[in-house]
């Protein structure tokens, strides 16, 4: 898992730079929430009955990156990474961590999906569209949704991390 210092989004930039910067801010925040923890800590669930863990959030975000930037934006025919055999069976998988999955594997998958997302978005305008359930969805909408998705799960990650070792902030 690489955890670069978290980039602060620019205070005065064009729309594209602002959206990409906030998305990268939240991606880095998730990595920072996981930094310094061992396998058992990354797998520790938030609070019963929820099975949500930091590692599960990382897997889930790999799935979300794959879904929005590959399947929806580019129309690539890719299967889900975790759990379901197809997106029709459950597009938001990843929360459950298999016993034989290591954090190194999960972070490598997530980082690969982030890299592919950046690649797929790079040559497109914010007005370019992909297809979701027969409807057009713009790259702008995808960026905003991804920022929201990360922000929500980073809130979960804050609480899980605090429960594990008392660390707050970041």
N, CA, C and O of each residue as an XYZ file, in Angstrom:
680
protein
N       0.857     -1.179      0.000
C       0.000      0.000      0.000
C       0.891      1.226      0.000
O       1.724      1.396      0.889
N       0.715      2.076     -0.995
C       1.452      3.322     -0.992
C       0.575      4.394     -0.357
O      -0.615      4.482     -0.658
N       1.146      5.193      0.503
C       0.384      6.242      1.161
C       1.124      7.565      1.042
O       1.804      7.995      1.974
N       0.984      8.206     -0.114
C       1.635      9.507     -0.281
C       1.013     10.530      0.659
O      -0.085     10.326      1.177
N       1.716     11.614      0.872
C       1.117     12.685      1.657
C      -0.149     13.138      0.944
O      -0.221     13.140     -0.285
N      -1.119     13.513      1.716
C      -2.411     13.872      1.137
C      -2.334     15.241      0.466
O      -1.979     16.232      1.104
N      -2.668     15.290     -0.821
C      -2.632     16.571     -1.532
C      -3.831     17.435     -1.148
O      -4.966     16.958     -1.128
N      -3.579     18.680     -0.850
C      -4.673     19.605     -0.555
C      -5.210     20.131     -1.878
O      -4.445     20.667     -2.680
N      -6.512     19.989     -2.124
C      -7.074     20.493     -3.379
C      -6.841     21.996     -3.521
O      -6.858     22.723     -2.528
N      -6.625     22.460     -4.742
C      -6.377     23.890     -4.951
C      -7.606     24.705     -4.571
O      -8.744     24.269     -4.746
N      -7.348     25.896     -4.047
C      -8.441     26.771     -3.628
C      -9.070     27.519     -4.799
O     -10.193     28.011     -4.694
N      -8.351     27.605     -5.903
C      -8.869     28.359     -7.036
C      -8.348     27.714     -8.315
O      -7.274     28.059     -8.809
N      -9.116     26.785     -8.835
C      -8.716     26.064    -10.049
C      -9.947     25.852    -10.920
O     -11.073     26.121    -10.503
N      -9.716     25.371    -12.129
C     -10.862     25.088    -12.989
C     -11.616     23.864    -12.456
O     -11.146     23.165    -11.559
N     -12.783     23.631    -13.029
C     -13.663     22.570    -12.528
C     -12.997     21.201    -12.566
O     -13.082     20.452    -11.593
N     -12.347     20.866    -13.652
C     -11.727     19.552    -13.798
C     -10.646     19.335    -12.741
O     -10.624     18.298    -12.078
N      -9.764     20.297    -12.585
C      -8.695     20.181    -11.593
C      -9.278     20.082    -10.182
O      -8.757     19.349     -9.342
N     -10.350     20.816     -9.928
C     -10.989     20.769     -8.611
C     -11.577     19.384     -8.337
O     -11.353     18.813     -7.269
N     -12.320     18.850     -9.287
C     -12.932     17.531     -9.102
C     -11.877     16.444     -8.941
O     -11.970     15.619     -8.032
N     -10.875     16.437     -9.818
C      -9.830     15.419     -9.735
C      -9.046     15.536     -8.435
O      -8.680     14.527     -7.832
N      -8.786     16.771     -8.003
C      -8.031     16.973     -6.759
C      -8.801     16.488     -5.540
O      -8.229     15.862     -4.647
N     -10.105     16.778     -5.501
C     -10.899     16.296     -4.362
C     -11.015     14.774     -4.363
O     -10.990     14.149     -3.303
N     -11.141     14.177     -5.544
C     -11.193     12.719     -5.590
C      -9.872     12.128     -5.103
O      -9.874     11.176     -4.322
N      -8.750     12.680     -5.552
C      -7.450     12.184     -5.085
C      -7.251     12.421     -3.592
O      -6.640     11.600     -2.907
N      -7.758     13.528     -3.092
C      -7.701     13.814     -1.652
C      -8.377     12.686     -0.874
O      -7.830     12.174      0.103
N      -9.559     12.313     -1.318
C     -10.303     11.260     -0.608
C      -9.691      9.876     -0.805
O      -9.713      9.058      0.115
N      -9.156      9.609     -1.970
C      -8.449      8.333     -2.170
C      -7.281      8.234     -1.204
O      -7.083      7.200     -0.566
N      -6.512      9.300     -1.096
C      -5.353      9.309     -0.204
C      -5.783      9.226      1.255
O      -5.108      8.591      2.065
N      -6.885      9.852      1.590
C      -7.398      9.782      2.962
C      -7.672      8.335      3.356
O      -7.332      7.922      4.465
N      -8.281      7.564      2.466
C      -8.545      6.157      2.778
C      -7.244      5.408      3.027
O      -7.142      4.646      3.988
N      -6.257      5.616      2.179
C      -4.964      4.954      2.373
C      -4.345      5.357      3.713
O      -3.774      4.520      4.413
N      -4.457      6.623      4.064
C      -3.888      7.103      5.329
C      -4.607      6.501      6.535
O      -3.981      6.233      7.561
N      -5.905      6.289      6.415
C      -6.665      5.677      7.518
C      -6.189      4.253      7.795
O      -6.326      3.752      8.911
N      -5.633      3.609      6.778
C      -5.192      2.222      6.906
C      -3.702      2.109      7.260
O      -3.233      1.036      7.639
N      -2.980      3.192      7.139
C      -1.529      3.169      7.347
C      -1.168      2.727      8.769
O      -1.770      3.160      9.752
N      -0.163      1.851      8.839
C       0.381      1.442     10.136
C      -0.373      0.337     10.837
O      -0.037     -0.012     11.969
N      -1.382     -0.224     10.198
C      -2.168     -1.292     10.823
C      -1.738     -2.643     10.276
O      -1.322     -2.757      9.123
N      -1.845     -3.668     11.120
C      -1.508     -5.022     10.669
C      -2.747     -5.695     10.075
O      -3.842     -5.132     10.070
N      -2.542     -6.909      9.579
C      -3.636     -7.643      8.911
C      -4.875     -7.764      9.803
O      -5.995     -7.515      9.357
N      -4.667     -8.143     11.042
C      -5.806     -8.337     11.947
C      -6.553     -7.027     12.174
O      -7.784     -7.013     12.192
N      -5.836     -5.946     12.345
C      -6.483     -4.660     12.568
C      -7.253     -4.203     11.327
O      -8.350     -3.660     11.448
N      -6.691     -4.418     10.147
C      -7.383     -4.022      8.915
C      -8.658     -4.831      8.699
O      -9.580     -4.368      8.026
N      -8.715     -6.028      9.261
C      -9.890     -6.896      9.131
C     -10.918     -6.695     10.241
O     -12.044     -7.182     10.138
N     -10.543     -5.991     11.285
C     -11.430     -5.833     12.445
C     -12.696     -5.089     12.035
O     -12.639     -4.042     11.390
N     -13.835     -5.650     12.420
C     -15.109     -5.035     12.044
C     -15.403     -3.835     12.930
O     -14.877     -3.693     14.034
N     -16.260     -2.987     12.402
C     -16.578     -1.735     13.074
C     -17.270     -1.967     14.415
O     -16.752     -1.592     15.467
N     -18.418     -2.574     14.365
C     -19.196     -2.857     15.569
C     -20.295     -3.834     15.180
O     -20.949     -3.654     14.152
N     -20.502     -4.857     15.984
C     -21.549     -5.822     15.673
C     -22.893     -5.114     15.538
O     -23.160     -4.181     16.296
N     -23.729     -5.511     14.623
C     -23.609     -6.676     13.753
C     -22.903     -6.384     12.434
O     -22.780     -7.281     11.600
N     -22.438     -5.163     12.222
C     -21.811     -4.806     10.944
C     -20.478     -5.526     10.763
O     -19.651     -5.548     11.675
N     -20.268     -6.119      9.578
C     -18.980     -6.745      9.288
C     -17.989     -5.758      8.644
O     -16.879     -6.152      8.285
N     -18.378     -4.484      8.496
C     -17.542     -3.511      7.787
C     -16.185     -3.353      8.469
O     -16.095     -3.184      9.685
N     -15.128     -3.414      7.649
C     -13.762     -3.248      8.130
C     -13.034     -2.298      7.193
O     -13.527     -1.984      6.110
N     -11.864     -1.843      7.611
C     -11.068     -0.989      6.733
C     -10.695     -1.726      5.455
O     -10.756     -1.153      4.367
N     -10.312     -2.986      5.578
C      -9.946     -3.757      4.394
C     -11.162     -3.967      3.490
O     -11.037     -3.943      2.266
N     -12.316     -4.169      4.080
C     -13.544     -4.284      3.304
C     -13.869     -2.995      2.554
O     -14.349     -3.038      1.421
N     -13.609     -1.854      3.180
C     -13.837     -0.583      2.505
C     -12.880     -0.433      1.325
O     -13.283      0.031      0.258
N     -11.618     -0.819      1.504
C     -10.651     -0.754      0.405
C     -11.125     -1.629     -0.748
O     -11.106     -1.197     -1.901
N     -11.547     -2.843     -0.452
C     -12.054     -3.736     -1.509
C     -13.282     -3.139     -2.180
O     -13.403     -3.168     -3.404
N     -14.186     -2.600     -1.380
C     -15.402     -1.998     -1.919
C     -15.055     -0.840     -2.859
O     -15.650     -0.706     -3.929
N     -14.107     -0.018     -2.464
C     -13.756      1.118     -3.308
C     -13.058      0.670     -4.589
O     -13.180      1.338     -5.615
N     -12.337     -0.437     -4.552
C     -11.781     -0.999     -5.793
C     -12.931     -1.380     -6.720
O     -12.886     -1.126     -7.924
N     -13.945     -1.982     -6.149
C     -15.125     -2.383     -6.927
C     -15.843     -1.161     -7.503
O     -16.260     -1.171     -8.661
N     -15.985     -0.123     -6.702
C     -16.684      1.088     -7.141
C     -15.905      1.791     -8.254
O     -16.488      2.229     -9.246
N     -14.588      1.896     -8.085
C     -13.746      2.497     -9.137
C     -13.938      1.718    -10.444
O     -14.129      2.304    -11.509
N     -13.885      0.395    -10.339
C     -14.018     -0.471    -11.515
C     -15.376     -0.279    -12.189
O     -15.465     -0.166    -13.411
N     -16.409     -0.243    -11.389
C     -17.765     -0.115    -11.911
C     -17.945      1.209    -12.662
O     -18.405      1.212    -13.804
N     -17.590      2.322    -12.038
C     -17.876      3.627    -12.636
C     -16.928      4.007    -13.761
O     -17.369      4.541    -14.779
N     -15.648      3.747    -13.604
C     -14.695      4.222    -14.607
C     -14.401      3.207    -15.712
O     -13.818      3.562    -16.736
N     -14.790      1.977    -15.518
C     -14.571      0.979    -16.568
C     -15.900      0.541    -17.178
O     -16.122      0.690    -18.380
N     -16.762      0.009    -16.352
C     -18.013     -0.550    -16.871
C     -18.949      0.543    -17.371
O     -19.503      0.427    -18.464
N     -19.130      1.586    -16.600
C     -20.099      2.616    -16.970
C     -19.484      3.655    -17.916
O     -20.048      3.927    -18.976
N     -18.346      4.235    -17.554
C     -17.774      5.295    -18.390
C     -17.331      4.786    -19.757
O     -17.622      5.415    -20.774
N     -16.630      3.653    -19.793
C     -16.073      3.191    -21.072
C     -16.854      2.043    -21.697
O     -16.596      1.672    -22.842
N     -17.801      1.478    -20.962
C     -18.579      0.366    -21.495
C     -17.816     -0.944    -21.525
O     -18.213     -1.889    -22.208
N     -16.719     -0.997    -20.782
C     -15.906     -2.221    -20.743
C     -16.693     -3.349    -20.075
O     -17.359     -3.136    -19.062
N     -16.612     -4.519    -20.637
C     -17.312     -5.682    -20.096
C     -16.415     -6.358    -19.061
O     -15.686     -7.301    -19.370
N     -16.484     -5.859    -17.834
C     -15.675     -6.405    -16.748
C     -16.581     -6.955    -15.660
O     -17.617     -6.374    -15.336
N     -16.175     -8.069    -15.112
C     -16.928     -8.681    -14.017
C     -16.530     -8.026    -12.700
O     -15.453     -7.441    -12.593
N     -17.392     -8.124    -11.707
C     -17.014     -7.646    -10.380
C     -15.766     -8.384     -9.885
O     -15.507     -9.518    -10.288
N     -15.017     -7.749     -9.032
C     -13.806     -8.342     -8.481
C     -14.144     -9.291     -7.333
O     -13.559    -10.368     -7.216
N     -15.077     -8.888     -6.501
C     -15.383     -9.620     -5.271
C     -16.822    -10.115     -5.269
O     -17.731     -9.395     -5.682
N     -17.024    -11.315     -4.816
C     -18.363    -11.808     -4.569
C     -19.186    -12.126     -5.788
O     -19.025    -13.188     -6.391
N     -20.067    -11.221     -6.160
C     -21.054    -11.452     -7.213
C     -20.402    -11.839     -8.538
O     -19.307    -11.378     -8.859
N     -21.079    -12.681     -9.294
C     -20.573    -13.101    -10.606
C     -20.827    -12.045    -11.680
O     -20.157    -12.023    -12.713
N     -21.800    -11.174    -11.426
C     -22.099    -10.102    -12.379
C     -22.596     -8.903    -11.596
O     -22.996     -9.024    -10.438
N     -22.566     -7.734    -12.243
C     -23.051     -6.534    -11.570
C     -24.551     -6.583    -11.333
O     -25.051     -5.901    -10.439
N     -25.276     -7.369    -12.109
C     -26.716     -7.514    -11.883
C     -26.984     -8.170    -10.534
O     -28.031     -7.942     -9.927
N     -26.028     -8.995    -10.057
C     -26.194     -9.682     -8.768
C     -25.772     -8.817     -7.591
O     -26.091     -9.147     -6.449
N     -25.077     -7.737     -7.832
C     -24.652     -6.896     -6.732
C     -23.432     -6.066     -7.084
O     -22.301     -6.530     -6.941
N     -23.652     -4.833     -7.544
C     -22.540     -4.007     -7.992
C     -21.697     -3.423     -6.871
O     -20.590     -2.951     -7.132
N     -22.166     -3.437     -5.663
C     -21.439     -2.789     -4.577
C     -20.786     -3.779     -3.634
O     -20.884     -3.640     -2.415
N     -20.124     -4.772     -4.189
C     -19.483     -5.786     -3.373
C     -18.192     -5.319     -2.757
O     -17.829     -4.144     -2.802
N     -17.508     -6.294     -2.174
C     -16.200     -6.027     -1.623
C     -16.144     -5.888     -0.132
O     -15.070     -6.038      0.451
N     -17.249     -5.609      0.512
C     -17.198     -5.389      1.957
C     -16.768     -6.628      2.733
O     -16.104     -6.523      3.764
N     -17.149     -7.798      2.234
C     -16.753     -9.036      2.910
C     -15.360     -9.437      2.439
O     -15.101     -9.527      1.239
N     -14.468     -9.674      3.393
C     -13.084    -10.011      3.077
C     -12.899    -11.517      3.216
O     -13.151    -12.086      4.279
N     -12.460    -12.156      2.144
C     -12.209    -13.601      2.172
C     -11.025    -13.898      3.100
O     -10.103    -13.093      3.231
N     -11.072    -15.055      3.729
C     -10.009    -15.430      4.672
C      -8.635    -15.453      4.036
O      -7.642    -15.136      4.690
N      -8.567    -15.827      2.754
C      -7.263    -15.949      2.104
C      -6.796    -14.666      1.412
O      -5.748    -14.662      0.766
N      -7.557    -13.587      1.539
C      -7.164    -12.304      0.949
C      -6.220    -11.584      1.893
O      -6.485    -11.478      3.090
N      -5.112    -11.089      1.346
C      -4.181    -10.303      2.160
C      -4.399     -8.827      1.883
O      -4.938     -8.451      0.842
N      -3.979     -8.006      2.813
C      -4.097     -6.569      2.597
C      -3.240     -6.144      1.414
O      -3.624     -5.245      0.667
N      -2.096     -6.769      1.234
C      -1.238     -6.438      0.095
C      -1.988     -6.660     -1.219
O      -1.914     -5.828     -2.124
N      -2.707     -7.775     -1.327
C      -3.494     -8.064     -2.534
C      -4.625     -7.055     -2.706
O      -4.840     -6.544     -3.805
N      -5.343     -6.770     -1.629
C      -6.480     -5.860     -1.707
C      -6.030     -4.455     -2.110
O      -6.658     -3.817     -2.955
N      -4.945     -3.976     -1.505
C      -4.460     -2.645     -1.853
C      -3.927     -2.601     -3.280
O      -4.093     -1.595     -3.970
N      -3.294     -3.668     -3.725
C      -2.794     -3.713     -5.111
C      -3.964     -3.648     -6.098
O      -3.883     -2.948     -7.107
N      -5.048     -4.371     -5.814
C      -6.235     -4.317     -6.676
C      -6.836     -2.916     -6.696
O      -7.179     -2.392     -7.756
N      -6.959     -2.321     -5.525
C      -7.526     -0.973     -5.425
C      -6.658      0.024     -6.194
O      -7.171      0.821     -6.980
N      -5.358     -0.020     -5.968
C      -4.452      0.903     -6.650
C      -4.482      0.702     -8.162
O      -4.377      1.673     -8.912
N      -4.623     -0.536     -8.620
C      -4.723     -0.805    -10.057
C      -6.008     -0.219    -10.630
O      -6.001      0.334    -11.729
N      -7.104     -0.335     -9.897
C      -8.374      0.228    -10.370
C      -8.329      1.755    -10.372
O      -8.885      2.383    -11.273
N      -7.680      2.360     -9.385
C      -7.521      3.817     -9.365
C      -6.702      4.255    -10.579
O      -7.057      5.226    -11.247
N      -5.616      3.549    -10.866
C      -4.779      3.883    -12.025
C      -5.569      3.762    -13.322
O      -5.459      4.619    -14.199
N      -6.359      2.713    -13.448
C      -7.183      2.521    -14.642
C      -8.249      3.613    -14.739
O      -8.543      4.096    -15.833
N      -8.823      4.001    -13.610
C      -9.820      5.073    -13.601
C      -9.210      6.371    -14.117
O      -9.804      7.060    -14.946
N      -8.030      6.695    -13.626
C      -7.347      7.916    -14.093
C      -7.083      7.841    -15.599
O      -7.289      8.813    -16.326
N      -6.631      6.688    -16.048
C      -6.343      6.490    -17.474
C      -7.611      6.658    -18.317
O      -7.593      7.329    -19.349
N      -8.702      6.047    -17.872
C      -9.947      6.109    -18.636
C     -10.559      7.508    -18.664
O     -11.223      7.874    -19.633
N     -10.341      8.282    -17.619
C     -10.908      9.628    -17.555
C     -10.026     10.666    -18.252
O     -10.520     11.709    -18.679
N      -8.744     10.392    -18.367
C      -7.768     11.390    -18.818
C      -8.103     12.029    -20.162
O      -7.975     13.246    -20.293
N      -8.510     11.286    -21.129
C      -8.751     11.839    -22.459
C     -10.169     12.286    -22.704
O     -10.538     12.554    -23.847
N     -10.960     12.373    -21.687
C     -12.380     12.703    -21.847
C     -12.700     14.068    -21.256
O     -12.024     14.543    -20.343
N     -13.726     14.677    -21.786
C     -14.200     15.941    -21.203
C     -15.204     15.609    -20.101
O     -15.702     14.486    -20.016
N     -15.486     16.579    -19.280
C     -16.471     16.371    -18.207
C     -17.867     16.113    -18.764
O     -18.717     15.550    -18.074
N     -18.104     16.518    -19.992
C     -19.411     16.311    -20.619
C     -19.523     14.939    -21.277
O     -20.628     14.506    -21.602
N     -18.415     14.255    -21.476
C     -18.473     12.913    -22.071
C     -19.310     12.010    -21.182
O     -19.327     12.155    -19.960
N     -20.004     11.075    -21.819
C     -20.922     10.230    -21.060
C     -20.629      8.751    -21.233
O     -20.046      8.306    -22.222
N     -21.057      8.024    -20.233
C     -21.124      6.583    -20.270
C     -22.589      6.219    -20.089
O     -23.462      7.087    -20.107
N     -22.853      4.926    -19.914
C     -24.242      4.481    -19.824
C     -24.486      3.704    -18.534
O     -23.737      2.794    -18.180
N     -25.544      4.087    -17.851
C     -25.989      3.413    -16.636
C     -27.473      3.111    -16.781
O     -28.302      4.019    -16.833
N     -27.795      1.827    -16.845
C     -29.196      1.409    -16.952
C     -29.904      2.101    -18.117
O     -31.052      2.527    -17.991
N     -29.210      2.208    -19.251
C     -29.795      2.788    -20.445
C     -29.838      4.307    -20.469
O     -30.378      4.895    -21.406
N     -29.279      4.947    -19.454
C     -29.276      6.413    -19.394
C     -27.845      6.924    -19.450
O     -26.924      6.276    -18.953
N     -27.667      8.088    -20.057
C     -26.349      8.689    -20.127
C     -25.984      9.303    -18.781
O     -26.815      9.922    -18.115
N     -24.725      9.119    -18.396
C     -24.208      9.721    -17.170
C     -22.868     10.363    -17.523
O     -22.007      9.722    -18.125
N     -22.699     11.621    -17.149
C     -21.494     12.358    -17.533
C     -20.316     12.038    -16.614
O     -20.483     11.600    -15.475
N     -19.132     12.271    -17.149
C     -17.924     12.117    -16.327
C     -17.984     13.069    -15.142
O     -17.532     12.721    -14.052
N     -18.531     14.258    -15.333
C     -18.696     15.208    -14.222
C     -19.499     14.559    -13.097
O     -19.110     14.629    -11.931
N     -20.624     13.926    -13.451
C     -21.482     13.273    -12.458
C     -20.721     12.150    -11.766
O     -20.825     11.979    -10.552
N     -19.956     11.385    -12.538
C     -19.178     10.273    -11.974
C     -18.162     10.806    -10.965
O     -18.031     10.254     -9.873
N     -17.448     11.865    -11.315
C     -16.491     12.448    -10.366
C     -17.189     12.866     -9.071
O     -16.713     12.558     -7.978
N     -18.300     13.556     -9.196
C     -19.009     14.022     -7.998
C     -19.500     12.840     -7.177
O     -19.393     12.842     -5.951
N     -20.035     11.839     -7.850
C     -20.482     10.646     -7.131
C     -19.317      9.958     -6.413
O     -19.457      9.538     -5.265
N     -18.187      9.845     -7.076
C     -17.024      9.188     -6.465
C     -16.524      9.970     -5.252
O     -16.136      9.367     -4.251
N     -16.528     11.292     -5.325
C     -16.135     12.106     -4.165
C     -17.082     11.822     -3.011
O     -16.649     11.653     -1.871
N     -18.363     11.770     -3.305
C     -19.370     11.473     -2.264
C     -19.168     10.080     -1.704
O     -19.246      9.885     -0.491
N     -18.910      9.112     -2.562
C     -18.731      7.720     -2.135
C     -17.528      7.585     -1.197
O     -17.615      6.956     -0.143
N     -16.411      8.184     -1.598
C     -15.228      8.152     -0.741
C     -15.465      8.908      0.564
O     -15.092      8.426      1.633
N     -16.078     10.077      0.487
C     -16.309     10.866      1.700
C     -17.152     10.080      2.701
O     -16.864     10.080      3.898
N     -18.187      9.417      2.210
C     -19.051      8.619      3.095
C     -18.258      7.490      3.749
O     -18.332      7.290      4.961
N     -17.505      6.760      2.940
C     -16.773      5.625      3.497
C     -15.552      6.054      4.304
O     -15.116      5.324      5.194
N     -14.992      7.229      4.007
C     -13.923      7.739      4.862
C     -14.465      8.100      6.242
O     -13.744      8.010      7.236
N     -15.725      8.508      6.305
C     -16.358      8.715      7.610
C     -16.447      7.407      8.382
O     -16.175      7.365      9.582
N     -16.828      6.341      7.686
C     -16.840      5.021      8.329
C     -15.423      4.658      8.782
O     -15.215      4.167      9.891
N     -14.452      4.913      7.893
C     -13.054      4.574      8.203
C     -12.569      5.340      9.436
O     -11.813      4.796     10.240
N     -12.993      6.588      9.590
C     -12.629      7.367     10.791
C     -13.058      6.633     12.055
O     -12.282      6.481     12.999
N     -14.301      6.184     12.055
C     -14.842      5.520     13.247
C     -14.180      4.166     13.484
O     -13.877      3.805     14.622
N     -13.963      3.427     12.416
C     -13.319      2.111     12.565
C     -11.904      2.285     13.093
O     -11.497      1.582     14.017
N     -11.147      3.221     12.511
C      -9.768      3.437     12.954
C      -9.734      3.873     14.415
O      -8.891      3.398     15.176
N     -10.616      4.750     14.813
C     -10.647      5.184     16.205
C     -10.934      4.004     17.133
O     -10.363      3.910     18.220
N     -11.809      3.119     16.707
C     -12.129      1.938     17.528
C     -10.936      0.996     17.637
O     -10.755      0.347     18.667
N     -10.126      0.914     16.594
C      -8.979      0.002     16.584
C      -7.886      0.481     17.526
O      -7.429     -0.270     18.387
N      -7.465      1.740     17.364
C      -6.301      2.185     18.159
C      -6.420      3.593     18.708
O      -5.441      4.148     19.206
N      -7.597      4.174     18.625
C      -7.804      5.517     19.180
C      -7.364      6.641     18.280
O      -7.532      7.807     18.638
N      -6.798      6.334     17.110
C      -6.329      7.383     16.201
C      -7.510      8.137     15.618
O      -8.472      7.531     15.146
N      -7.436      9.441     15.652
C      -8.473     10.292     15.073
C      -7.815     11.303     14.139
O      -6.593     11.448     14.112
N      -8.647     11.990     13.382
C      -8.118     12.998     12.469
C      -7.653     12.391     11.171
O      -8.192     11.380     10.723
N      -6.683     12.984     10.580
C      -6.076     12.648      9.296
C      -6.951     13.095      8.163
O      -6.602     12.897      6.999
